[in-house]
Amino acid sequence: MTSSAELPQAPAHGACASCAVYNAANLKKLGIKPGNYDYVVAVAGNPNTGKSTVFNALTGLRQHVGNWPGKTVSRAEGGFRYHDHGYKLVDLPGTYSLLSTSNDEDIARDFLLFGQPDVTVVVADATRLERNLNLVLQVLEITERVVVALNLMDEAERHGIDIDVRHLARELGVPVVPMAARKGDGIPALLEAIEQVAQDGATAKRHRVAQRHPRIERAVRDLARQLERAFPGLPNTRWIALRLLEGDPGTERAVRDGTLSDLSRAWSARKTAPTNLAGTLE
Amino acid sequence: MTLDQLRQDDHATVVAVDSRGGDRRRLMDLGLLPGTKIRVHMKSPLGDPTAYLVRGSVVALRRSQARHIRIEAHDAQEPT
């Protein structure tokens, strides 16, 4: 499987289509003009994991704001073509969690919940994998269409950290691509993984946090059903139900005043991270 | 014992996070969960804030935050 490609790109074994050089040649960077696109790809991850480096490597963009203050989000969209398909890439603000309360984190979360990208690339820092897996697991709760880009592998190697990528991919149930995006290592494998998830859709066996009590499970199901009735077409009702059970005030408000449906409509219609986001869940 | 009482070079394990709401969420997102190994990385001159080493990352906390994290301290010699 492509997801477990070794870090130093393996030389071509005759089969042209699986060769890294061949695949990289199929990449056409489209900068900020994605044109007609077939798939929307979100790039998420903890702060400082190299999301923007990955983003730039795929779109060919060079100038790009690295940080997001307060309420505004710099427009971070780009595009590329790969094997005759157009991809629109949306770079999300760095976040440790989808449950926290800062503004940038709301934007990342709302886009994943309601924008429903075809693929979500979670960029993880290989030198701090344990902490980064928190976000990976949270994203897996929302969508199974995930590729984990295990970035900074060169740095991890320097620190003597050895990661069993194959095992990690098996445990998570989604492709894991080891990368050193700064040097361009792993980009061909990432493209292949993105294409695979975009076209084949969900992998059947993604990891989900399991130890849920049957009573909680019943409460979630009941609430989710009510949410579906109140907000027809609303995605991820189970996730929202869990937040309500937690007593999350932002979610409560959005359900009570009906802004939840506006949110989901706005995001799914645009499939884009707006420059100035007025209403988020919070 | 709470985290703000942990001395330089001592190792500890988080027992509970007693803060509430968003604060608690944030700490847990940064990897401070019951069972997590933690130690002091650097202290500012007055000890507030203090930087801690958690799961390979450095996390700086104010004393008012560290006070809500209950820990069990170990000897410095014990491997983490």
Interface residues (C-beta under 8 A of the other chain):
Chain A: Y96 S97 L99 S100 T101 T127 R128 E130 R131 N134
Chain B: G22 R25 R26 D29 L30 G31 V54 R55 G56 S57
